[in-house]
Amino acid sequence: MKKMILLLAAFGAVSSWAQPRLPKDYYWQKLDNGLEVVVIENHKVPLATIEIAVRNGAYTEGPEYSGLSHLFEHMFFKANKDYPDQEKFLKRTQELGAIWNGTTGDERVNYYFTFDKDSLEAGLNFMNAAIRYPIYREEDMQKERPVVDGEFQRAESDPGFLLYYEMGKRVWGDLFTRKNAIGDHDIINSATPAKMMVIKDKYYLPNNSILVICGDVVPQQAFALAKKIYGDWKPSEWDPHIKYPIPEFQPIAKTDYFIKESSIAKNPQIMMAWQGPDTRNDSAATIAADVFSKVLSLNSSKWQQALRDKGLATAADVSYQTNKYVGPIGIFVTPIPGKLKECYTEVMNQVKHWGDADYFSDAELAKAKAGLKREQIRRNEKPSSLASQLTYNWTSTSLDYMTDYFSAMDKVTRADIQRYISKYITGKPYVAGMIINKEMNDQYKPGDYFKN
Amino acid sequence: MKNIIFFFLLLSATANAQENKPYEMMVNGVKVIVVPSGNEIVQIDMVIKGGVQNYTADKAGIEKLAMTALTECGTMKRSKNDFKNALDEVDAKMYAYTGRDAAHVQLNCIKGDFETAWPLYAEALTAPKFDAKEFARIKEEALNALREEESNPDAALRKMAMQTAFKGLDYAKSPNGTVETIKALTPAATKAYLQSTLTRSRIFIVVVGDIAKEDLQKKMTAFTANLPQGKPFLLKRTAYTPKAHSFVAQKKDVATNYIMGFSGAPDPTSKDYYPATLASGMFYDKAFLEVRTNNGLSYAPAAYISGGLTPFSTMYVTTKEPDKYIAVARNMVDNLKKNGFPADDVKNTKNTYANYQYYNNETNQSLAGMVASAELNQGAWRKAFTLKEDLAPITPADVNRVFNKYISNFTWVYQGDTSKVNQKLFIQKETPPLPAKDTKAF
């Protein structure tokens, strides 16, 4: 109780902002410059994790910037006013004993450092120098461009990525760059410091960012440090997502099939994708999508029984990715090569029946919901991962969505799931792709039946 | 009445107390290591020692199929589907991993579900059925997994490296088997293999979670009583020291070139192990700086130690410029051998490793893995908790001595565009000169 009063007193200064709903031991403030700060108190191990996430990523990229949010993320670790070259930057991470990384996705770029709890202030200062005062030199970019392109080439050495990439082009059409964080080779290899500054000025603003401090920390102290270090970060006078709006994705015009030959694909893989719901327009369906995907992962489901139990495939996964701008619904199947046709035929047969009233039982629905709750217990097990989980929601859903997720999920009914399937899958255009090597393509001739 | 009930509850809690520090107990001759976690998860890891030492090359894959069959081929009480549905009922995960040093059979569940999940785990291990129809299915899956392994560039490279470096040794055997060895396996032979290795003489068990000691002891006693004692078993440790540099290339149509090199490393039980661990961490940092930062040659340069029963050091990279890479890498090694690691770096790396220790303690699964690894490779599970203390007395001189002692010749393998690589630069005795600045390649 004493602790609660102290916290309320500490947070009183920001009471003019509407507080989002948050889980226990999560605390929120918004600084005057618009920077949201969340502190997650968790004393499991004597570590602190800090993360800054920015509403940037593929969805902000037109063709001329394709892949540059990602290159920018790499340049964050290069040089800044306090650590003017990467050798000094890396040396500082070593002094802090930091475990660190950054990621670039469709709707978020995030940077995170984990270190001992006593290094919190030093860590926050370190992050501040990197995010607010970066230095972009042509010579540094010359060295980093092949590094980022090398990450791309590693992905291109994997048949699963080659299939995924081709799928993406067809699912998102003219706006593919808005869903392709890895980008375009030519754009990456011709990027300039000036382009980095454009990204920085457009998106790296306190009113477009969130700072999360989690782990073995004291909330009042963490908020005070955040305000002291980040309070003078100058905001823009505009909301970048209003000034530079994300264009709306056009629906898939018509069902599209393709077969890609590749010598590195030692066994065939099949993907199918639909454009699904998003949290701006149909957040209820995003939760129904998660429940349905979980139902299909159950061993007892008709889907798994038809494909795995019958020995037609070694993987048969169905997923939905929660996004603010059209989340994809995907099927990924690894067939047994000798049963390729049978497997594909069965996939189509199952998809045709997904919307049937008896496609899954009440018991499976209940089991799926209970399973999702247990998955959440597991996700919450690692304190240093809590920041990234929160920032994903901050960018692609909302903190209220995150907090209310399971109470909303409890209310999902069979009718909700059928509505989701009917609205986004049954009878809707989709893209289907297969990657296969030449020998298997010649032997099994999927082109005879894997088509619209 | 209320007081009496309270008294009984108290008594019960005292008799079945929850320990709060890691401990071990011997149950029917089996070591059970228990780590209380203070959270809602329970992780079990039963380790069958031996790995590739347990079978001949013509039987490679047998342990993997035996482990897969535990959850995929039914039990004497339930069909495969009934068994898997029961696990799904509480979203319990039962995994089997087959490595070169051991097989691991793991259970992960929510603490409140342990009473449901544990009997299923025990049933799979003590009464597997090896149903013939299901066995045929998992054989097909194992063959598909081999194709997937070849499709994955990192997995394929590592397999090639292991087979090249350890030719004639146990480590050359792939736990996943080959097309020929998998096809030849029968349910009866695989079941017989399981019965010969899943014995009290070969296993130990790690439990990470808050299970009352007496409860756990009771469950473990009943479980291990159903396992045969088996023959005494002694793990074999093998040293790996390449006599000269070597290089093998394979043409592959991948978008960049994949390179891996193996050199020697100290046995995890030796006094050189902790200095080598520090050297490995600093060597990784140095590779990042020289290969990635200063020369822009790769996204993913790496260096690390594999501290198993046949320990070895690894250098790894993916690059479009293999010749430039090897010049930079070999000059980096020479420089470190000549000038040593800075004392400051040794101090900082100790701090980083201490943080990693806590970081890896965050999940029960990771913690169980660390405990199992320490017990298997060092014969001392408590080492999983003493990294900071074990590293504290290590001096820069220790690190430099060990680096010089073990990092010598490398067995290199390469997959990618073979026309882009000059193998002489990898195997010649003299270190190639560093390329001039701003040249793209030699």
HADDOCK unambig.tbl for C-alpha pairs under 7 A between the chains (distance, minus, plus):
assign (segid A and resid 45 and name CA) (segid B and resid 358 and name CA) 6.08 0.50 0.50
assign (segid A and resid 86 and name CA) (segid B and resid 293 and name CA) 6.95 0.50 0.50
assign (segid A and resid 87 and name CA) (segid B and resid 289 and name CA) 6.81 0.50 0.50
assign (segid A and resid 94 and name CA) (segid B and resid 348 and name CA) 5.56 0.50 0.50
assign (segid A and resid 94 and name CA) (segid B and resid 349 and name CA) 6.70 0.50 0.50
assign (segid A and resid 94 and name CA) (segid B and resid 352 and name CA) 6.85 0.50 0.50
assign (segid A and resid 95 and name CA) (segid B and resid 348 and name CA) 5.29 0.50 0.50
assign (segid A and resid 97 and name CA) (segid B and resid 348 and name CA) 6.28 0.50 0.50
assign (segid A and resid 97 and name CA) (segid B and resid 349 and name CA) 6.91 0.50 0.50
assign (segid A and resid 97 and name CA) (segid B and resid 351 and name CA) 5.23 0.50 0.50
assign (segid A and resid 97 and name CA) (segid B and resid 352 and name CA) 3.82 0.50 0.50
assign (segid A and resid 97 and name CA) (segid B and resid 355 and name CA) 6.72 0.50 0.50
assign (segid A and resid 98 and name CA) (segid B and resid 352 and name CA) 6.24 0.50 0.50
assign (segid A and resid 115 and name CA) (segid B and resid 355 and name CA) 6.38 0.50 0.50
assign (segid A and resid 116 and name CA) (segid B and resid 355 and name CA) 6.38 0.50 0.50
assign (segid A and resid 143 and name CA) (segid B and resid 293 and name CA) 6.89 0.50 0.50
assign (segid A and resid 143 and name CA) (segid B and resid 295 and name CA) 6.31 0.50 0.50
assign (segid A and resid 143 and name CA) (segid B and resid 296 and name CA) 4.31 0.50 0.50
assign (segid A and resid 144 and name CA) (segid B and resid 296 and name CA) 5.87 0.50 0.50
assign (segid A and resid 146 and name CA) (segid B and resid 296 and name CA) 6.06 0.50 0.50
assign (segid A and resid 146 and name CA) (segid B and resid 297 and name CA) 6.91 0.50 0.50
assign (segid A and resid 147 and name CA) (segid B and resid 292 and name CA) 6.82 0.50 0.50
assign (segid A and resid 147 and name CA) (segid B and resid 296 and name CA) 5.71 0.50 0.50
assign (segid A and resid 147 and name CA) (segid B and resid 297 and name CA) 6.60 0.50 0.50
assign (segid A and resid 147 and name CA) (segid B and resid 298 and name CA) 5.22 0.50 0.50
assign (segid A and resid 147 and name CA) (segid B and resid 299 and name CA) 4.51 0.50 0.50
assign (segid A and resid 148 and name CA) (segid B and resid 299 and name CA) 6.46 0.50 0.50
assign (segid A and resid 150 and name CA) (segid B and resid 298 and name CA) 6.00 0.50 0.50
assign (segid A and resid 150 and name CA) (segid B and resid 299 and name CA) 5.37 0.50 0.50
assign (segid A and resid 150 and name CA) (segid B and resid 319 and name CA) 6.94 0.50 0.50
assign (segid A and resid 151 and name CA) (segid B and resid 299 and name CA) 5.48 0.50 0.50
assign (segid A and resid 153 and name CA) (segid B and resid 255 and name CA) 5.14 0.50 0.50
assign (segid A and resid 153 and name CA) (segid B and resid 256 and name CA) 5.75 0.50 0.50
assign (segid A and resid 154 and name CA) (segid B and resid 255 and name CA) 6.68 0.50 0.50
assign (segid A and resid 154 and name CA) (segid B and resid 256 and name CA) 6.41 0.50 0.50
assign (segid A and resid 156 and name CA) (segid B and resid 255 and name CA) 5.80 0.50 0.50
assign (segid A and resid 157 and name CA) (segid B and resid 153 and name CA) 6.58 0.50 0.50
assign (segid A and resid 157 and name CA) (segid B and resid 254 and name CA) 4.68 0.50 0.50
assign (segid A and resid 157 and name CA) (segid B and resid 255 and name CA) 5.09 0.50 0.50
assign (segid A and resid 158 and name CA) (segid B and resid 151 and name CA) 6.84 0.50 0.50
assign (segid A and resid 158 and name CA) (segid B and resid 152 and name CA) 5.95 0.50 0.50
assign (segid A and resid 158 and name CA) (segid B and resid 153 and name CA) 6.55 0.50 0.50
assign (segid A and resid 159 and name CA) (segid B and resid 151 and name CA) 6.84 0.50 0.50
assign (segid A and resid 263 and name CA) (segid B and resid 253 and name CA) 6.90 0.50 0.50
assign (segid A and resid 264 and name CA) (segid B and resid 151 and name CA) 5.59 0.50 0.50
assign (segid A and resid 264 and name CA) (segid B and resid 253 and name CA) 6.67 0.50 0.50
assign (segid A and resid 265 and name CA) (segid B and resid 151 and name CA) 5.42 0.50 0.50
assign (segid A and resid 266 and name CA) (segid B and resid 147 and name CA) 5.19 0.50 0.50
assign (segid A and resid 266 and name CA) (segid B and resid 148 and name CA) 6.52 0.50 0.50
assign (segid A and resid 266 and name CA) (segid B and resid 150 and name CA) 6.53 0.50 0.50
assign (segid A and resid 266 and name CA) (segid B and resid 151 and name CA) 5.38 0.50 0.50
assign (segid A and resid 267 and name CA) (segid B and resid 147 and name CA) 5.81 0.50 0.50
assign (segid A and resid 267 and name CA) (segid B and resid 148 and name CA) 6.56 0.50 0.50
assign (segid A and resid 298 and name CA) (segid B and resid 88 and name CA) 6.60 0.50 0.50
assign (segid A and resid 299 and name CA) (segid B and resid 84 and name CA) 6.42 0.50 0.50
assign (segid A and resid 299 and name CA) (segid B and resid 85 and name CA) 6.00 0.50 0.50
assign (segid A and resid 300 and name CA) (segid B and resid 85 and name CA) 6.14 0.50 0.50
assign (segid A and resid 311 and name CA) (segid B and resid 137 and name CA) 5.70 0.50 0.50
assign (segid A and resid 314 and name CA) (segid B and resid 141 and name CA) 5.78 0.50 0.50
assign (segid A and resid 336 and name CA) (segid B and resid 144 and name CA) 6.61 0.50 0.50
assign (segid A and resid 367 and name CA) (segid B and resid 89 and name CA) 6.16 0.50 0.50
assign (segid A and resid 371 and name CA) (segid B and resid 90 and name CA) 6.85 0.50 0.50
assign (segid A and resid 371 and name CA) (segid B and resid 91 and name CA) 5.27 0.50 0.50
assign (segid A and resid 374 and name CA) (segid B and resid 91 and name CA) 6.89 0.50 0.50
assign (segid A and resid 381 and name CA) (segid B and resid 362 and name CA) 6.91 0.50 0.50
assign (segid A and resid 381 and name CA) (segid B and resid 363 and name CA) 5.93 0.50 0.50
assign (segid A and resid 382 and name CA) (segid B and resid 362 and name CA) 5.10 0.50 0.50
assign (segid A and resid 382 and name CA) (segid B and resid 363 and name CA) 5.68 0.50 0.50
assign (segid A and resid 383 and name CA) (segid B and resid 362 and name CA) 6.84 0.50 0.50
